[in-house]
Amino acid sequence: MEYLAENLIYGIECSMSKFTKTEEELANYILQRPEEVSQLTISQIAKKLHISPATITRFCQKLAFSGFNEFKHELKRFVDLRNSPIHMKDLKQVDYFAKLYQDHMSIIDDTFHITSYEDIEKAVSFLTNAKRIHVYGIGSSGIAAHEFKSKFFRIGLSVEAITDPHQSMMDAALSNQESVVIGISISGATKEVIRAMKIAKKQGALILVFTGNKNSELSRLSDLSLLVTSKNSMHMGQNISPLLPLLLLFDLLYTELVSKDYKNRIGIREKTLQALTDTH
């Protein structure tokens, strides 16, 4: 239960080399007396150690906090968790899990806010009219590409997911005006994906992009960009999988596509599932 707190203390210890001599004295004081520090104001600590409040603020900022108040909040959490082990049935009663829950809900809300029904309809039109769909992604975006293939292949779309940069460029060269080529890059700056998309565009393929940057080069190449919610500004953003907003967009497309041809799509899905059952 002290995961974040241990990271805070560990972070101070690992940052000693970048501290000034005065900041190092402050760090040692915090490591030795975290409970005492968590109860003091910045002025009280400054007076106690004969340092300026500005020094304390700079120390906190070197640890990636906005200032002393944010640092103190995290330190107090460590002290509370250490002194009072948590035994709770509801995860949302745990402070940092509650914040994680809020961030997940924010991703859902933001996705529904920034994504228009018109764009979903347009993307579904691309997919249903394509003879072949090519999906490119690297790293976690590559995992998303395979998830896209698995999801839509089961309802009758001809989808190929390619995560090897060289293979994606060769595949793009074989695309044509009946192809839809999908590029996945949260940053919108993945060079390998951009190169493949440029090749596909020259071949006359329709370009669909999933990205978190609407002004990126990748987005400018597209016929349609679907935006992924940024999690960088969230309190627990680093703990949220980059796949989460992508999977939500995939679900929106999937739901719309199935609703347009429900009986046929569900029939195809049942056939694919039955084929798996028959192999056992």
C-alpha positions in Angstrom: 0.0 0.0 0.0 3.0 2.3 0.2 3.9 2.1 -3.4 3.8 5.9 -4.1 5.3 6.8 -0.8 8.3 4.5 -1.4 8.8 6.0 -4.8 8.9 9.5 -3.2 11.5 8.5 -0.6 13.5 6.5 -3.2 13.3 9.5 -5.5 14.8 11.8 -2.9 17.7 9.3 -2.3 18.3 8.9 -6.0 18.4 12.7 -6.6 21.1 13.5 -4.1 23.7 14.1 -6.8 21.7 17.0 -8.3 21.1 18.8 -5.0 23.2 21.7 -3.8 24.8 21.3 -0.4 22.0 23.1 1.3 19.3 21.0 -0.5 21.2 17.9 0.5 20.9 18.9 4.1 17.2 19.4 3.6 16.9 16.0 1.9 18.6 14.3 4.8 16.3 16.1 7.3 13.2 14.9 5.4 14.5 11.3 5.1 15.3 11.2 8.9 12.1 12.9 10.1 9.4 12.6 7.5 6.6 12.7 10.1 7.9 15.9 11.6 8.3 17.6 8.2 4.8 16.6 7.1 3.4 18.7 10.0 5.5 21.9 9.4 5.0 24.9 7.2 7.6 25.9 4.7 8.5 28.9 6.9 9.0 26.7 10.0 11.3 24.3 8.1 13.2 27.3 6.7 13.7 28.7 10.1 14.6 25.4 11.6 17.3 24.7 9.1 18.4 28.3 8.6 17.6 28.2 4.9 15.3 30.3 2.6 11.8 29.2 1.6 12.9 29.6 -2.0 15.5 26.9 -1.4 12.8 24.5 -0.2 10.6 25.3 -3.3 13.5 24.7 -5.7 14.2 21.4 -3.9 10.6 20.3 -4.4 10.6 21.3 -8.0 13.8 19.3 -8.7 11.6 16.3 -7.6 9.0 17.3 -10.2 6.5 18.8 -7.8 5.0 22.2 -8.4 6.0 23.4 -5.0 6.2 22.6 -1.3 2.4 22.1 -0.8 2.2 19.3 -3.4 5.4 17.7 -2.0 4.0 17.9 1.6 0.8 16.3 0.5 2.7 13.3 -0.9 4.9 13.1 2.2 1.9 13.2 4.5 0.4 10.4 2.5 3.5 8.3 3.1 3.4 9.0 6.9 -0.4 8.2 7.1 0.0 5.0 5.2 3.0 3.9 7.3 1.3 4.7 10.6 -2.1 3.4 9.7 -2.1 0.3 7.4 -5.2 0.4 5.2 -7.8 -2.3 5.4 -10.6 -1.3 3.0 -12.9 -3.2 0.8 -13.6 -0.3 -1.6 -10.5 0.7 -3.7 -11.9 4.2 -4.1 -11.4 4.8 -0.4 -7.6 4.7 -1.1 -6.6 8.2 -2.1 -4.3 7.4 -5.0 -6.7 4.7 -6.3 -9.5 7.3 -6.1 -7.4 9.7 -8.2 -6.7 6.9 -10.7 -10.4 6.2 -11.0 -11.0 9.9 -11.6 -8.4 10.0 -14.4 -9.9 7.0 -16.1 -13.3 8.6 -16.0 -11.8 11.8 -17.4 -10.4 9.9 -20.3 -13.9 8.5 -21.0 -15.6 11.9 -20.7 -12.9 13.7 -22.8 -13.1 11.1 -25.5 -16.8 11.5 -25.8 -16.4 15.3 -25.8 -13.7 15.6 -28.5 -15.0 12.8 -30.8 -17.9 13.8 -33.0 -20.5 11.3 -34.3 -19.8 12.6 -37.8 -16.2 11.5 -37.5 -17.2 8.1 -36.2 -19.7 7.7 -39.1 -17.0 8.8 -41.6 -14.4 6.4 -40.2 -16.9 3.5 -40.3 -17.7 4.4 -43.9 -14.0 4.1 -44.7 -13.8 0.7 -43.0 -16.9 -0.8 -44.5 -16.0 0.3 -48.1 -12.4 -0.8 -48.0 -11.3 -4.0 -49.7 -8.4 -4.2 -47.4 -7.5 -2.4 -44.1 -3.8 -2.0 -43.1 -3.0 -0.9 -39.5 0.5 0.3 -38.6 1.9 1.0 -35.1 5.1 0.7 -33.1 5.6 -0.3 -29.5 2.3 0.1 -27.4 0.7 1.4 -30.6 1.6 -1.9 -32.2 -0.2 -3.7 -29.5 -3.2 -1.5 -30.3 -2.9 -2.3 -34.0 -3.2 -6.0 -33.2 -6.1 -5.4 -30.9 -7.8 -3.5 -33.8 -7.2 -6.4 -36.1 -8.6 -8.9 -33.7 -11.7 -6.9 -32.9 -12.7 -6.0 -36.5 -11.5 -9.2 -38.2 -14.1 -11.1 -36.1 -16.9 -9.2 -37.7 -15.9 -9.6 -41.3 -13.4 -6.9 -42.1 -10.2 -7.7 -44.0 -7.6 -6.3 -41.6 -3.9 -6.7 -41.4 -1.8 -5.3 -38.5 1.9 -4.7 -39.1 4.3 -3.5 -36.4 7.6 -4.0 -38.2 8.7 -0.7 -39.7 10.3 -2.2 -42.9 7.3 -4.5 -43.5 4.9 -1.6 -43.0 6.6 0.4 -45.8 6.5 -2.6 -48.2 2.9 -3.3 -47.3 2.0 0.4 -47.9 3.6 0.2 -51.3 1.1 -2.5 -52.2 -2.0 -0.5 -51.0 -4.3 1.1 -53.5 -7.4 3.2 -53.9 -9.5 0.4 -52.4 -7.4 0.3 -49.2 -7.7 2.1 -45.9 -4.4 2.6 -44.1 -4.5 3.3 -40.4 -1.6 4.9 -38.5 -1.5 4.8 -34.8 0.8 7.1 -32.9 -0.1 8.9 -29.7 2.6 11.6 -30.3 1.9 11.8 -34.0 5.7 11.9 -34.6 6.6 8.2 -35.0 8.8 8.4 -38.1 8.4 4.8 -39.2 4.6 5.2 -39.2 4.8 8.5 -41.0 7.0 7.1 -43.7 4.6 4.2 -44.3 1.6 6.6 -44.4 3.3 8.8 -47.0 3.9 5.8 -49.2 0.3 4.7 -48.9 -1.0 8.2 -49.6 1.0 8.1 -52.9 -0.8 4.9 -53.8 -4.1 6.5 -53.4 -5.2 4.8 -50.1 -7.5 6.6 -47.7 -5.6 7.5 -44.5 -7.1 7.2 -41.1 -5.1 8.2 -38.0 -5.4 7.7 -34.3 -3.2 10.3 -32.5 -3.1 12.6 -29.5 -1.7 15.5 -31.5 -4.1 17.0 -34.1 -1.3 19.4 -35.4 1.2 16.6 -36.0 2.7 15.6 -39.3 0.9 12.3 -39.1 -2.5 14.0 -38.6 -1.8 16.4 -41.6 -1.3 13.3 -43.8 -4.7 11.9 -42.9 -8.1 12.0 -44.6 -9.5 11.7 -41.1 -7.9 12.0 -37.6 -9.5 10.6 -34.5 -8.0 12.2 -31.4 -6.8 10.3 -28.4 -7.2 12.0 -25.0 -3.9 13.2 -23.5 -3.1 11.9 -20.1 0.1 13.9 -19.5 -1.6 16.5 -17.3 -3.3 14.0 -15.0 -2.2 13.4 -11.5 -1.7 9.6 -12.1 -1.1 9.9 -15.8 2.0 7.8 -15.7 0.0 4.9 -14.3 -2.5 4.8 -17.1 -1.9 2.6 -20.1 -1.7 4.5 -23.4 -3.9 1.8 -24.8 -6.9 2.9 -22.8 -8.1 5.8 -24.9 -7.3 3.9 -28.1 -9.4 1.0 -27.0 -12.2 3.3 -26.2 -12.1 4.8 -29.7 -12.0 1.2 -31.2 -15.1 0.4 -29.2 -17.0 3.4 -30.5 -16.2 2.4 -34.1 -17.0 -1.2 -33.5 -20.4 -0.3 -31.9 -21.3 2.0 -34.8 -20.2 -0.5 -37.4 -22.2 -3.3 -35.9 -25.3 -1.1 -35.4 -25.3 -0.3 -39.2 -25.5 -4.0 -40.2 -26.4 -5.8 -37.0 -27.7 -9.1 -38.2 -24.9 -9.7 -40.7 -22.1 -8.6 -38.4 -23.3 -10.6 -35.4 -23.7 -13.6 -37.7 -20.1 -13.3 -38.8 -18.9 -12.9 -35.2 -20.8 -16.0 -34.2 -19.2 -18.0 -37.0 -15.7 -17.0 -36.0 -16.4 -17.8 -32.3 -17.9 -21.1 -33.3 -14.8 -22.0 -35.4 -12.7 -21.5 -32.2 -15.1 -23.7 -30.2 -15.1 -26.4 -32.8 -11.3 -26.8 -32.5 -11.5 -27.9 -28.9 
